[in-house]
Amino acid sequence: MKPSSELLRLATAGSVDDGKSTLIGRLLHDTKSILEDQLEHVAETSERRGDGYLNLALLTDGLRAEREQGITIDVAYRYFQTGAAAGAAAIAGVNGNGAATLDPPEGFRGGRKFIIADTPGHEQYTRNMVTGASTADVSIVLIDARHGVSEQTRRHAFIASLLRIPHMVVAVNKMDLVDYAEGVFDEIVADFTDWATRLALPDIQFIPISALKGDNVVERSAEMPWYQGSSLLYHLEHVVIATDRDMDDVRFPVQWVIRPMNDEHHDYRGYAGQLAAGVIRPGSEVVVLPSGRRTKIRTIDTYDGELDVAFPTMAVTLRLEDEIDISRGDMIVDADEAPTVARDFEAMVCWMSESPMQPGGRYVINHTTRSARAVIDKLEYRVDVNSLDRDPDATELRLNEIGRVHLRSSTPLVVDPYSRNRTTGSFILIDESTNDTVGAGMIRSGR
C-alpha cells in the first residue's frame, strides 16, 4: 500500500511524564521538520536548564509554566509534512547559501501532511485534552513502560473512545529504561487490551518505543528484534482514514448565503459551507431542513470553477434548482437519509467551566452553523472516567467532569448521533453573560 498524501490529524494522550512532548519533538527532529534556528534554540535552552541532553519536549512545551513544571498545560499544535512534496528546504531549513542543511533519513519514504495536537496529561486539564483531540483521526496513548497502565492512561483512552477517534496507537514508551524487555511490553499489552474491551475502540495498535532515543519512532529499532511491527511514523503514514468519513449521508450545514447582486451575477444565489458528510453531484436530490422542502442541486461552485462531485470536508457553494428560503443554520441533506430535527436530545458533556453545571442552567448552544438558547433539563449521571462507573445521584458537573444530560433548545436543531457523524453530532455550550465556552457535547439521541 502506498502512503497517502491526505491530511492526518493526531493527538497525543497519556499520563504526566509519559513522554508525549518528547515523542512529538522526536518525530519532528527525525523527519527533519525543525528549522535550524529552532534546533539551536532548543539546544541552548536544554544546556541552560542543565538537562544534559537535547530536550526535544521543549519544541511543544512553549509556556513558561510548562517548562518550569515539566508538564503540558495548554494544547500545542505542530504541523509537518513528509516526503518529496515537502521539499528538503521546507522541512530541514536552509544554510546561508540556500542549500538544504539536513538530508532525510536513509530509507525514509514519507508522503503525508500531519497536524499534531500535544494534549495535557494531567487530570486538571482534561478539558484541554478534549478540545485538542476532538477532531483527531488517530490518538496516540503513551504508557511509561516502568509503570504500566495508570489511571490517567485509562482516563484518556476513555475520552478517546467517547470522542469516537477511529484509530488508536498505544505507544509503550521508555523501553530503554526496562532494557527493551519483551515481557514488559507483552504484560502492558495484555493489561490494556483487557480493560479496553469495555470501550468502543475499533482499531488499536501497540508499538514499543523510546521517544528519547528514537527507537521505533521513525526507524525500526535494532534494540528490539522481537518486535516485528512497523515504526510509529510508518504506521501513521499508512493508516487508512478515508473510509472513516460518512460517504453516504449528505450533510451540508449552510454557513453563508451568497448573493452578489451585480450586473454579472444579478440572479446568482448560492449557499456556501463545508460538506460534513456524503457525496454530492449536480442533479442530486436533497432536502432543506428544518423546512423539509425538496429540490435538486443545480451546480457545485468553487473559486476555481464548477465541480462534477464534492466530498466531505470540501468547502463549496451550492446552487439549487428551486428558489427556497434558506438561511445560515439550515442544513441541506440527503433526501432519503435525513437526520433528526429535534429540540430535545440527550448528550455526553465535558464541563469546561469553574462554575458547575446544574440542572435548570440556561446557555447558548452552537451546533454546526446554528445558534439557539438551551436549557439543561436533567443530569442523568456523571461518569467516573477512571473506573467508568456511573453516578446517577450526581447533582452537578464540575470543571473537567463528564456526564450524560438532557437538553432542550429554543429552536429545532438538525442532529445525528455523534457515533454517526462527529460534525452534526457535536455542539458547544456558551455562557451568555461571559461569552465563555463552558461545555462540549456529543449527542446520543434526539427527539
TORKOLGU-684892 format. One line per field, with one value per residue (C-alpha): x, y, z. Coordinates in steps of 0.2 Angstrom, whole numbers, plus 5000, padded with zeros to 4 digits. Example, Ala and Ser with C-alpha at 12.3 -4.5 7.8 and 13.67 -1.06 7.14 Angstrom:
x = 5062 | 5068
y = 4978 | 4995
z = 5039 | 5036
END
This chain:
x = 5000 | 5007 | 5007 | 4993 | 4995 | 4979 | 4979 | 4980 | 4976 | 4983 | 4983 | 4994 | 4987 | 4993 | 4999 | 5010 | 5028 | 5024 | 5034 | 5021 | 5030 | 5046 | 5038 | 5032 | 5049 | 5057 | 5045 | 5049 | 5068 | 5070 | 5059 | 5069 | 5054 | 5064 | 5072 | 5090 | 5087 | 5073 | 5085 | 5099 | 5086 | 5081 | 5099 | 5104 | 5088 | 5092 | 5110 | 5105 | 5092 | 5106 | 5096 | 5111 | 5103 | 5094 | 5077 | 5065 | 5050 | 5054 | 5048 | 5030 | 5031 | 5030 | 5023 | 5035 | 5024 | 5026 | 5045 | 5046 | 5035 | 5039 | 5021 | 5010 | 4996 | 4989 | 4986 | 5001 | 4999 | 5013 | 5012 | 5023 | 5024 | 5034 | 5040 | 5047 | 5032 | 5038 | 5054 | 5071 | 5072 | 5055 | 5057 | 5075 | 5079 | 5092 | 5110 | 5117 | 5120 | 5102 | 5106 | 5097 | 5106 | 5100 | 5096 | 5081 | 5084 | 5091 | 5076 | 5063 | 5049 | 5035 | 5021 | 5008 | 5003 | 5001 | 4993 | 4999 | 4989 | 5000 | 4987 | 4989 | 4991 | 4986 | 4968 | 4966 | 4967 | 4955 | 4945 | 4961 | 4963 | 4945 | 4947 | 4964 | 4958 | 4940 | 4945 | 4958 | 4959 | 4972 | 4975 | 4992 | 4991 | 5008 | 5012 | 5028 | 5035 | 5041 | 5024 | 5012 | 4993 | 4989 | 4973 | 4977 | 4980 | 4963 | 4955 | 4962 | 4958 | 4940 | 4940 | 4947 | 4933 | 4920 | 4926 | 4925 | 4943 | 4943 | 4961 | 4972 | 4991 | 4996 | 5015 | 5024 | 5037 | 5054 | 5058 | 5076 | 5073 | 5067 | 5081 | 5070 | 5061 | 5048 | 5040 | 5036 | 5029 | 5018 | 5011 | 5006 | 4998 | 4988 | 4983 | 4977 | 4968 | 4958 | 4952 | 4949 | 4936 | 4924 | 4926 | 4922 | 4939 | 4938 | 4957 | 4971 | 4990 | 5003 | 5021 | 5036 | 5046 | 5059 | 5055 | 5071 | 5082 | 5071 | 5068 | 5054 | 5048 | 5054 | 5065 | 5064 | 5075 | 5089 | 5087 | 5070 | 5072 | 5057 | 5045 | 5040 | 5028 | 5031 | 5039 | 5027 | 5029 | 5027 | 5010 | 5004 | 5008 | 4999 | 4984 | 4968 | 4957 | 4946 | 4934 | 4931 | 4921 | 4902 | 4901 | 4883 | 4873 | 4874 | 4876 | 4879 | 4877 | 4874 | 4886 | 4883 | 4870 | 4880 | 4870 | 4882 | 4868 | 4880 | 4877 | 4887 | 4879 | 4862 | 4852 | 4865 | 4860 | 4872 | 4874 | 4892 | 4898 | 4909 | 4902 | 4901 | 4896 | 4891 | 4895 | 4885 | 4884 | 4874 | 4857 | 4857 | 4840 | 4841 | 4830 | 4832 | 4830 | 4821 | 4808 | 4808 | 4807 | 4814 | 4825 | 4840 | 4857 | 4860 | 4879 | 4893 | 4904 | 4921 | 4933 | 4942 | 4925 | 4911 | 4914 | 4906 | 4907 | 4911 | 4917 | 4917 | 4927 | 4927 | 4921 | 4909 | 4895 | 4879 | 4866 | 4849 | 4836 | 4822 | 4820 | 4819 | 4820 | 4837 | 4847 | 4863 | 4860 | 4849 | 4856 | 4855 | 4854 | 4851 | 4833 | 4832 | 4843 | 4838 | 4845 | 4833 | 4826 | 4824 | 4823 | 4825 | 4840 | 4852 | 4871 | 4888 | 4895 | 4913 | 4911 | 4924 | 4920 | 4924 | 4906 | 4897 | 4884 | 4867 | 4850 | 4840 | 4855 | 4852 | 4865 | 4868 | 4871 | 4881 | 4878 | 4886 | 4881 | 4866 | 4865 | 4850 | 4846 | 4846 | 4842 | 4849 | 4833 | 4842 | 4859 | 4856 | 4873 | 4891 | 4905 | 4920 | 4932 | 4945 | 4933 | 4919 | 4906 | 4891 | 4884 | 4865 | 4864 | 4876 | 4868 | 4881 | 4896 | 4911 | 4926 | 4933 | 4919 | 4909 | 4891 | 4875 | 4862 | 4846 | 4844 | 4830 | 4834 | 4823 | 4823 | 4824 | 4842 | 4846 | 4856 | 4864 | 4871 | 4889 | 4893 | 4886 | 4893 | 4906 | 4901 | 4882 | 4883 | 4893 | 4890 | 4897 | 4888 | 4891 | 4888 | 4878 | 4884 | 4903 | 4903 | 4914 | 4913 | 4908 | 4904 | 4907 | 4894 | 4892 | 4874 | 4867 | 4849 | 4836 | 4818
y = 5000 | 5017 | 5031 | 5043 | 5062 | 5067 | 5077 | 5066 | 5074 | 5066 | 5069 | 5063 | 5057 | 5048 | 5052 | 5066 | 5062 | 5048 | 5057 | 5065 | 5081 | 5072 | 5060 | 5074 | 5083 | 5066 | 5065 | 5082 | 5080 | 5063 | 5068 | 5084 | 5095 | 5108 | 5123 | 5125 | 5141 | 5131 | 5117 | 5129 | 5137 | 5120 | 5115 | 5132 | 5130 | 5112 | 5117 | 5132 | 5121 | 5108 | 5094 | 5085 | 5080 | 5088 | 5091 | 5089 | 5091 | 5110 | 5111 | 5109 | 5115 | 5133 | 5141 | 5146 | 5137 | 5121 | 5122 | 5126 | 5111 | 5099 | 5096 | 5101 | 5113 | 5120 | 5111 | 5114 | 5111 | 5107 | 5105 | 5095 | 5085 | 5071 | 5065 | 5074 | 5085 | 5094 | 5099 | 5097 | 5116 | 5117 | 5103 | 5104 | 5123 | 5131 | 5137 | 5153 | 5148 | 5142 | 5124 | 5111 | 5108 | 5091 | 5075 | 5064 | 5048 | 5033 | 5023 | 5036 | 5037 | 5049 | 5057 | 5064 | 5080 | 5080 | 5091 | 5085 | 5091 | 5089 | 5087 | 5089 | 5073 | 5080 | 5077 | 5096 | 5099 | 5086 | 5100 | 5104 | 5086 | 5085 | 5101 | 5095 | 5078 | 5082 | 5082 | 5069 | 5054 | 5045 | 5045 | 5041 | 5035 | 5034 | 5022 | 5023 | 5005 | 5006 | 5010 | 5001 | 5006 | 5020 | 5029 | 5043 | 5031 | 5024 | 5041 | 5047 | 5031 | 5033 | 5050 | 5045 | 5032 | 5045 | 5056 | 5042 | 5044 | 5029 | 5024 | 5022 | 5019 | 5013 | 5018 | 5009 | 5022 | 5022 | 5004 | 5009 | 5010 | 4992 | 4985 | 4984 | 4968 | 4960 | 4953 | 4970 | 4976 | 4960 | 4962 | 4980 | 4975 | 4962 | 4974 | 4987 | 4975 | 4968 | 4985 | 4991 | 4978 | 4990 | 5004 | 5007 | 5007 | 4999 | 4999 | 4998 | 4996 | 4993 | 4999 | 4999 | 5014 | 5026 | 5044 | 5050 | 5038 | 5037 | 5018 | 5013 | 5031 | 5035 | 5020 | 5002 | 4999 | 4986 | 4985 | 4976 | 4962 | 4953 | 4967 | 4963 | 4978 | 4994 | 5010 | 5023 | 5035 | 5021 | 5016 | 5034 | 5037 | 5021 | 5021 | 5022 | 5036 | 5040 | 5026 | 5034 | 5048 | 5046 | 5045 | 5040 | 5053 | 5070 | 5084 | 5102 | 5115 | 5132 | 5144 | 5159 | 5164 | 5172 | 5185 | 5197 | 5207 | 5214 | 5215 | 5199 | 5189 | 5198 | 5182 | 5172 | 5164 | 5151 | 5143 | 5141 | 5129 | 5114 | 5097 | 5087 | 5070 | 5062 | 5064 | 5076 | 5079 | 5091 | 5083 | 5075 | 5076 | 5084 | 5091 | 5108 | 5107 | 5112 | 5117 | 5100 | 5107 | 5096 | 5101 | 5096 | 5103 | 5113 | 5117 | 5115 | 5130 | 5134 | 5149 | 5138 | 5134 | 5121 | 5103 | 5087 | 5080 | 5085 | 5075 | 5078 | 5092 | 5101 | 5120 | 5123 | 5134 | 5125 | 5132 | 5124 | 5121 | 5129 | 5146 | 5141 | 5152 | 5146 | 5155 | 5152 | 5137 | 5127 | 5111 | 5103 | 5084 | 5068 | 5066 | 5048 | 5048 | 5063 | 5067 | 5070 | 5088 | 5089 | 5101 | 5088 | 5077 | 5068 | 5070 | 5067 | 5083 | 5088 | 5103 | 5116 | 5130 | 5134 | 5137 | 5120 | 5114 | 5112 | 5106 | 5121 | 5131 | 5141 | 5143 | 5147 | 5131 | 5132 | 5117 | 5117 | 5134 | 5137 | 5145 | 5144 | 5145 | 5129 | 5123 | 5108 | 5099 | 5085 | 5077 | 5058 | 5053 | 5058 | 5046 | 5042 | 5042 | 5031 | 5017 | 5020 | 5019 | 5030 | 5040 | 5043 | 5053 | 5067 | 5084 | 5094 | 5093 | 5102 | 5108 | 5093 | 5081 | 5072 | 5066 | 5062 | 5076 | 5080 | 5097 | 5107 | 5120 | 5135 | 5131 | 5114 | 5108 | 5096 | 5082 | 5065 | 5054 | 5058 | 5040 | 5043 | 5060 | 5069 | 5086 | 5086 | 5076 | 5089 | 5106 | 5118 | 5127 | 5146 | 5156 | 5171 | 5183 | 5180 | 5173 | 5159 | 5141 | 5131 | 5114 | 5102 | 5090 | 5074 | 5070 | 5052 | 5053 | 5067 | 5068
z = 5000 | 4996 | 5008 | 5007 | 5004 | 5013 | 5030 | 5046 | 5062 | 5078 | 5096 | 5110 | 5127 | 5142 | 5160 | 5165 | 5162 | 5150 | 5136 | 5125 | 5121 | 5119 | 5106 | 5096 | 5097 | 5091 | 5077 | 5071 | 5073 | 5065 | 5050 | 5048 | 5051 | 5063 | 5056 | 5061 | 5072 | 5081 | 5085 | 5090 | 5102 | 5110 | 5112 | 5121 | 5132 | 5136 | 5141 | 5151 | 5161 | 5164 | 5156 | 5150 | 5133 | 5119 | 5127 | 5112 | 5123 | 5123 | 5105 | 5111 | 5129 | 5125 | 5140 | 5154 | 5167 | 5156 | 5155 | 5174 | 5179 | 5166 | 5161 | 5147 | 5151 | 5135 | 5119 | 5107 | 5088 | 5077 | 5058 | 5046 | 5030 | 5025 | 5008 | 4992 | 4991 | 5007 | 4999 | 5008 | 5011 | 5018 | 5031 | 5035 | 5034 | 5023 | 5026 | 5021 | 5003 | 5001 | 5002 | 5012 | 5029 | 5033 | 5022 | 5025 | 5035 | 5025 | 5018 | 5023 | 5011 | 5018 | 5009 | 5021 | 5030 | 5049 | 5062 | 5079 | 5095 | 5110 | 5124 | 5143 | 5153 | 5170 | 5176 | 5180 | 5161 | 5155 | 5146 | 5136 | 5131 | 5125 | 5114 | 5106 | 5102 | 5096 | 5078 | 5078 | 5066 | 5077 | 5096 | 5102 | 5120 | 5128 | 5143 | 5153 | 5152 | 5170 | 5177 | 5166 | 5163 | 5175 | 5180 | 5168 | 5154 | 5156 | 5158 | 5141 | 5132 | 5138 | 5132 | 5115 | 5115 | 5119 | 5106 | 5093 | 5087 | 5075 | 5077 | 5092 | 5094 | 5111 | 5112 | 5126 | 5129 | 5139 | 5134 | 5136 | 5154 | 5156 | 5145 | 5130 | 5138 | 5128 | 5143 | 5150 | 5133 | 5132 | 5150 | 5146 | 5130 | 5139 | 5153 | 5142 | 5130 | 5144 | 5150 | 5133 | 5129 | 5139 | 5126 | 5108 | 5101 | 5084 | 5079 | 5092 | 5088 | 5100 | 5097 | 5109 | 5108 | 5116 | 5112 | 5120 | 5110 | 5094 | 5095 | 5083 | 5081 | 5063 | 5060 | 5066 | 5082 | 5082 | 5101 | 5100 | 5087 | 5095 | 5088 | 5071 | 5068 | 5059 | 5066 | 5073 | 5058 | 5045 | 5054 | 5054 | 5036 | 5030 | 5042 | 5031 | 5036 | 5021 | 5025 | 5042 | 5035 | 5031 | 5012 | 5012 | 5022 | 5014 | 5027 | 5022 | 5035 | 5027 | 5033 | 5021 | 5008 | 4993 | 4983 | 4973 | 4966 | 4952 | 4933 | 4930 | 4943 | 4946 | 4949 | 4957 | 4974 | 4981 | 4998 | 5005 | 5018 | 5021 | 5017 | 5033 | 5025 | 5010 | 4991 | 4981 | 4962 | 4951 | 4950 | 4967 | 4976 | 4993 | 5007 | 5016 | 5034 | 5045 | 5032 | 5023 | 5006 | 4992 | 4977 | 4967 | 4966 | 4951 | 4952 | 4964 | 4963 | 4969 | 4967 | 4953 | 4944 | 4944 | 4951 | 4945 | 4963 | 4980 | 4995 | 5014 | 5021 | 5004 | 5005 | 4991 | 4986 | 4981 | 4969 | 4969 | 4955 | 4965 | 4974 | 4993 | 5008 | 5015 | 5028 | 5039 | 5051 | 5039 | 5033 | 5015 | 5017 | 5008 | 5003 | 5008 | 5024 | 5033 | 5051 | 5066 | 5068 | 5087 | 5101 | 5115 | 5115 | 5126 | 5126 | 5134 | 5140 | 5146 | 5158 | 5155 | 5167 | 5185 | 5188 | 5190 | 5178 | 5186 | 5180 | 5175 | 5169 | 5153 | 5139 | 5121 | 5111 | 5095 | 5084 | 5066 | 5059 | 5070 | 5087 | 5099 | 5118 | 5128 | 5145 | 5154 | 5160 | 5169 | 5173 | 5170 | 5178 | 5180 | 5174 | 5184 | 5170 | 5179 | 5184 | 5170 | 5184 | 5183 | 5197 | 5195 | 5211 | 5205 | 5205 | 5195 | 5184 | 5190 | 5180 | 5169 | 5174 | 5161 | 5162 | 5152 | 5151 | 5144 | 5135 | 5127 | 5113 | 5109 | 5091 | 5082 | 5078 | 5064 | 5073 | 5071 | 5085 | 5087 | 5083 | 5066 | 5062 | 5073 | 5065 | 5066 | 5082 | 5092 | 5100 | 5112 | 5126 | 5130 | 5145 | 5139 | 5152 | 5149 | 5132 | 5138 | 5132 | 5147 | 5139 | 5124 | 5120 | 5110 | 5105 | 5109 | 5104 | 5099 | 5098
END
